[in-house]
Amino acid sequence: MIQCLLVEDDIDILELVTQYLQGYGMAVTAVSSARQMEAAMKRQTFDLVLLDLMLPDANGLELCRQLRARSLMPVIMLTAQGDPVSRVVGLEIGADDYIGKPFEPRELVARIHAVLRRLSPAHREDKTGSSVVMFQGWMFDRLRRQLTSPDGIVVHLSAAEFRLLAVLVDRAEAVLSREQLIELTVTPGVVVNDRSVDLTVSRLRQKLRDSSGMPSLIRTIRGEGYMLAAKVCA
């Protein structure tokens, strides 16, 4: 059974969504503030958080940022329909999806299932505790979404760079076409195409100090795609 934490201060929406998700066999813990959210997360483990952007005691974006710093648990932001800037910011800081209010409950159910299908491998890894991997002296912590250089410097990764590196690490020494990388890194609300994949690879190479004329870590395989040419160990 999917365990959902619903954080929403509009009581009507809170009750409607709770009843609807329960009708689809999900277990829902409904709270209306950031304080109640933190208390609920201390009591039990959830599969997914549905997080309202505006709460009486906190900003949903900041809560999402804090949550992402310590967990890979999927987050779907509930935002005002006319607030595209917040949606983009939310996705960039680590939200896995967003849905604008007012929304169709059936669409929310579909979004929940889609997010859990897309993120289930990473989420399972988070639950087993093996979130940190090493390759050529670099340390990549999926749980903290943090990359550390061989000389101990923490390197900031954008959401797109994190998703791409996670895919490359999971499939180290395998050639991935651009089409595969698009499929594996796409997230709702963000356009991913051949050009954006190439740009993200270029930026990631720079951060991995692999941006010379002949990159050796993230290799381009002519006519096929890209490959992380390194042994990865936990």
QUIMO-V933048 format. One record per residue. N is the residue number from 0. OMEGA is omega in degrees with one decimal (none if undefined). NEAR is the number of other C-alpha atoms within 12 Angstrom. D_FIRST is the distance of its C-alpha to the first C-alpha in Angstrom with 1 decimal. Layout:
# QUIMO-V933048
n = (N & N)
omega = (OMEGA & OMEGA)
near = (NEAR & NEAR)
d_first = (D_FIRST & D_FIRST)
This chain:
# QUIMO-V933048
n = (0 & 1 & 2 & 3 & 4 & 5 & 6 & 7 & 8 & 9 & 10 & 11 & 12 & 13 & 14 & 15 & 16 & 17 & 18 & 19 & 20 & 21 & 22 & 23 & 24 & 25 & 26 & 27 & 28 & 29 & 30 & 31 & 32 & 33 & 34 & 35 & 36 & 37 & 38 & 39 & 40 & 41 & 42 & 43 & 44 & 45 & 46 & 47 & 48 & 49 & 50 & 51 & 52 & 53 & 54 & 55 & 56 & 57 & 58 & 59 & 60 & 61 & 62 & 63 & 64 & 65 & 66 & 67 & 68 & 69 & 70 & 71 & 72 & 73 & 74 & 75 & 76 & 77 & 78 & 79 & 80 & 81 & 82 & 83 & 84 & 85 & 86 & 87 & 88 & 89 & 90 & 91 & 92 & 93 & 94 & 95 & 96 & 97 & 98 & 99 & 100 & 101 & 102 & 103 & 104 & 105 & 106 & 107 & 108 & 109 & 110 & 111 & 112 & 113 & 114 & 115 & 116 & 117 & 118 & 119 & 120 & 121 & 122 & 123 & 124 & 125 & 126 & 127 & 128 & 129 & 130 & 131 & 132 & 133 & 134 & 135 & 136 & 137 & 138 & 139 & 140 & 141 & 142 & 143 & 144 & 145 & 146 & 147 & 148 & 149 & 150 & 151 & 152 & 153 & 154 & 155 & 156 & 157 & 158 & 159 & 160 & 161 & 162 & 163 & 164 & 165 & 166 & 167 & 168 & 169 & 170 & 171 & 172 & 173 & 174 & 175 & 176 & 177 & 178 & 179 & 180 & 181 & 182 & 183 & 184 & 185 & 186 & 187 & 188 & 189 & 190 & 191 & 192 & 193 & 194 & 195 & 196 & 197 & 198 & 199 & 200 & 201 & 202 & 203 & 204 & 205 & 206 & 207 & 208 & 209 & 210 & 211 & 212 & 213 & 214 & 215 & 216 & 217 & 218 & 219 & 220 & 221 & 222 & 223 & 224 & 225 & 226 & 227 & 228 & 229 & 230 & 231 & 232 & 233)
omega = (178.7 & 178.7 & -177.9 & 170.3 & -179.5 & -179.2 & -172.2 & -176.5 & 174.5 & -172.9 & 179.7 & 178.5 & -180.0 & -177.1 & -178.6 & -177.9 & 178.9 & -179.1 & -177.1 & -179.2 & 176.7 & 176.8 & 176.6 & 174.1 & 177.9 & 173.5 & -174.5 & 168.8 & -174.6 & 178.2 & -173.4 & 179.9 & 177.8 & 179.7 & 178.5 & 177.2 & -179.8 & 179.7 & 180.0 & -178.4 & 175.2 & -176.9 & -174.9 & 179.2 & -179.6 & 176.7 & -173.6 & 176.1 & 170.3 & -166.4 & 176.4 & -178.4 & -176.2 & 178.6 & -176.4 & -175.5 & -179.7 & 174.2 & -177.6 & 179.0 & 179.5 & 176.4 & 178.2 & 178.7 & 179.7 & 179.9 & -178.3 & 179.9 & -176.0 & -174.6 & 172.8 & -178.7 & -178.3 & 179.0 & 171.0 & -179.7 & 173.9 & -171.6 & 173.8 & -174.9 & -175.4 & -175.9 & -176.3 & -178.6 & 179.6 & 177.9 & -179.1 & 179.1 & 179.4 & 178.1 & -177.5 & -178.9 & 171.2 & 175.1 & -176.5 & 177.4 & 173.8 & 174.3 & -175.9 & 176.3 & -6.1 & -178.4 & 176.6 & -177.1 & 179.5 & 177.1 & 178.3 & 177.7 & 179.7 & 179.2 & 179.3 & -179.0 & -179.7 & 179.5 & -178.7 & 176.3 & -175.7 & -172.4 & -174.1 & 178.7 & 179.9 & -178.7 & 177.0 & -179.5 & 178.2 & -176.7 & 179.4 & 177.5 & -178.6 & -175.4 & -174.8 & 175.8 & 179.9 & 172.6 & -179.3 & 177.1 & 178.0 & 176.0 & -178.6 & -178.8 & -179.0 & -177.6 & 179.3 & -175.6 & -171.5 & 176.9 & -179.0 & -176.5 & 178.7 & 178.5 & 171.2 & 179.9 & 177.9 & -177.2 & 179.1 & 175.5 & 171.5 & 179.3 & -179.8 & 179.3 & 177.9 & -178.7 & -179.2 & -179.3 & 179.0 & 178.4 & -178.9 & 179.7 & -179.1 & -177.6 & -177.8 & 178.0 & 173.0 & 178.8 & 179.6 & 178.1 & 176.2 & 179.0 & 177.8 & -179.5 & 176.3 & -178.5 & -174.3 & -176.6 & -176.9 & 176.2 & -176.1 & 177.6 & -179.6 & 179.5 & 176.5 & 177.8 & -178.0 & -177.7 & -179.2 & 175.8 & 179.8 & 179.7 & 179.7 & 175.8 & -179.7 & 179.9 & 179.7 & 176.1 & 178.9 & -178.3 & 176.8 & -179.9 & -174.7 & -171.7 & 176.8 & 179.4 & -179.3 & -179.4 & -177.5 & -177.5 & 171.8 & -173.8 & 171.6 & 177.3 & -171.5 & 177.7 & -177.2 & -179.0 & -175.8 & 179.2 & 170.1 & -174.6 & -178.8 & 173.0 & 179.9 & 179.0 & -179.9 & none)
near = (14 & 22 & 29 & 37 & 42 & 45 & 46 & 38 & 29 & 24 & 18 & 14 & 26 & 27 & 22 & 23 & 36 & 30 & 21 & 21 & 33 & 22 & 15 & 22 & 15 & 24 & 24 & 32 & 33 & 36 & 32 & 32 & 29 & 32 & 19 & 23 & 34 & 24 & 18 & 24 & 26 & 12 & 12 & 16 & 22 & 31 & 34 & 41 & 43 & 45 & 43 & 44 & 42 & 26 & 26 & 18 & 20 & 25 & 25 & 38 & 33 & 25 & 33 & 41 & 30 & 24 & 28 & 29 & 20 & 20 & 34 & 38 & 39 & 41 & 42 & 44 & 47 & 43 & 34 & 20 & 17 & 13 & 19 & 20 & 17 & 29 & 33 & 25 & 27 & 38 & 35 & 28 & 31 & 41 & 46 & 44 & 39 & 43 & 38 & 26 & 24 & 18 & 20 & 16 & 26 & 17 & 19 & 29 & 29 & 19 & 30 & 36 & 27 & 21 & 31 & 29 & 20 & 24 & 30 & 20 & 23 & 31 & 26 & 22 & 23 & 24 & 19 & 13 & 18 & 20 & 30 & 27 & 30 & 25 & 29 & 25 & 21 & 30 & 31 & 38 & 34 & 41 & 31 & 29 & 37 & 33 & 34 & 26 & 21 & 17 & 13 & 13 & 16 & 19 & 26 & 23 & 30 & 23 & 30 & 36 & 36 & 32 & 37 & 42 & 42 & 35 & 34 & 37 & 38 & 31 & 25 & 27 & 24 & 25 & 26 & 32 & 26 & 31 & 21 & 24 & 35 & 26 & 21 & 28 & 32 & 32 & 31 & 26 & 23 & 23 & 17 & 25 & 21 & 21 & 15 & 22 & 31 & 26 & 18 & 30 & 36 & 28 & 25 & 33 & 29 & 21 & 27 & 34 & 22 & 22 & 19 & 15 & 12 & 13 & 22 & 21 & 34 & 39 & 31 & 28 & 21 & 12 & 10 & 16 & 25 & 37 & 33 & 34 & 24 & 23 & 21 & 24 & 19 & 18)
d_first = (0.0 & 3.8 & 6.3 & 9.5 & 13.0 & 15.4 & 19.0 & 21.4 & 24.7 & 25.4 & 24.3 & 24.4 & 22.1 & 19.8 & 19.6 & 19.4 & 16.6 & 14.5 & 15.2 & 14.7 & 11.2 & 10.2 & 12.0 & 9.8 & 6.8 & 5.8 & 6.7 & 10.2 & 12.9 & 16.1 & 19.3 & 22.6 & 24.4 & 24.4 & 25.3 & 22.3 & 20.1 & 21.7 & 21.3 & 17.6 & 17.2 & 19.5 & 17.4 & 14.0 & 12.3 & 10.5 & 9.4 & 11.7 & 14.6 & 16.1 & 19.7 & 22.7 & 25.9 & 28.1 & 27.3 & 30.0 & 30.1 & 29.2 & 29.2 & 25.8 & 27.4 & 28.5 & 25.2 & 23.7 & 26.5 & 26.0 & 22.3 & 23.1 & 25.8 & 23.6 & 20.2 & 18.8 & 15.6 & 15.6 & 17.5 & 18.1 & 21.3 & 22.1 & 25.9 & 28.9 & 29.8 & 33.2 & 32.4 & 32.3 & 33.7 & 30.8 & 28.4 & 30.4 & 30.7 & 26.9 & 26.2 & 29.1 & 27.9 & 24.5 & 22.2 & 20.2 & 20.7 & 22.2 & 22.4 & 25.5 & 25.9 & 26.2 & 23.4 & 22.0 & 18.4 & 17.7 & 18.9 & 16.6 & 13.6 & 15.4 & 16.2 & 12.7 & 11.9 & 15.4 & 15.3 & 12.2 & 14.1 & 17.3 & 16.5 & 14.2 & 17.3 & 18.6 & 15.3 & 15.1 & 18.7 & 18.4 & 16.1 & 18.8 & 21.5 & 23.7 & 24.1 & 27.9 & 30.0 & 33.8 & 36.1 & 39.9 & 39.9 & 37.2 & 34.1 & 30.9 & 28.1 & 25.0 & 23.3 & 26.4 & 27.2 & 30.6 & 33.4 & 36.3 & 39.6 & 41.5 & 43.8 & 41.0 & 40.8 & 37.5 & 37.2 & 35.4 & 33.1 & 32.3 & 28.8 & 30.2 & 31.9 & 28.9 & 26.8 & 29.8 & 30.5 & 27.0 & 27.3 & 30.8 & 29.9 & 27.0 & 29.5 & 32.7 & 35.9 & 34.4 & 35.9 & 33.6 & 35.1 & 34.9 & 32.8 & 30.2 & 30.3 & 29.9 & 26.8 & 25.2 & 26.2 & 26.0 & 24.1 & 24.2 & 27.4 & 29.3 & 31.8 & 31.8 & 34.7 & 37.2 & 39.3 & 36.5 & 35.3 & 39.0 & 39.3 & 36.2 & 37.5 & 40.9 & 39.6 & 37.4 & 40.5 & 42.5 & 40.1 & 40.1 & 43.9 & 43.9 & 45.6 & 49.0 & 50.6 & 49.0 & 45.4 & 44.5 & 40.9 & 39.3 & 41.5 & 42.2 & 42.5 & 44.9 & 43.7 & 40.3 & 38.4 & 37.6 & 36.8 & 36.2 & 39.1 & 38.1 & 36.6 & 33.3 & 32.5 & 29.9)
